[in-house]
């Protein structure tokens, strides 16, 4: 019986080893290629000459490369200004979301204010609410306050939309911190703000970075509000400017400059994620294992 069971276990073990050595890496490579294919296509298109872009059959991997699309992007349009606009609005709205959301999350996690469950339910409902449905109401407010063509017309909505998610994410991290540290700080004479700023927040840097990057990406990529609330050419953000790129004629679609604008608009996000990669991983995995 033992010999027979060993004979049956050997083919099974060999199949498992075959899966681990060949099929699993192959599956990972295919998934990565599937996810990166659109980005790779835009990157290659941004370096193609116009003849290869319009060629039939399609030229997937060009042999001729050019930088004219990038040069045209910055010569014909003030694209550096668009980058500044997107960066300014995204950074300020992210900073405000974290500055307001962190104390609110700490209060809900530790101070247990009156009506805490109702507040959390309301925050969760707002998080699940499609922000596109807020468009008409925000438009009326922007007109009433005369905030059109003003950075505040984007900063305030972005902050308000990102605030519920910031509160929920940071609250879950604050709840995972050992309360003994805060009790010891109270004994040493720390008040609530001192504990938050000097003890709690430094311990939750990965969570803050992860939440901040999520809010930054939303503000950087948002299109509808930026298209409607901002009409001045020198105040447009990258998504709006990219969508409004035009060719030499009405019937021409400038695929090359659009691809170049997409690459330029995506590159800061890629660099941001790569720079904070370790903090993001720590923030996503924090609290996954206890003990």
Buried (B, 14 or more C-beta within 10 A) or exposed (E): EEEEEEEEEEEEEEEEEEEEEEEEEEEEEEEEEEEEEEEEEBBBBBBBBBEBBEEEEEBEEBEEEBEBBBEBBBEEBBBEBBBBBBBBBBBBBBBBBBEBBBBBBBBBBBEEEEEEEEBBEEBBEBBEEEBEEBBEEBBEBBEEEEBBEBBBBBBBBBBBBBBBBBBBBBBBBBBEBEEEEBEEBEEEEBEBEBBBEEBBBEBBEBBBBBBBBBBBBBBBBBEEBBBBBBEEEEBBBBBBBBEEBEEEEEEEEBBBBBBBBBBBBBEBBEEBEEEBEEBBEBBEEBEEEEE
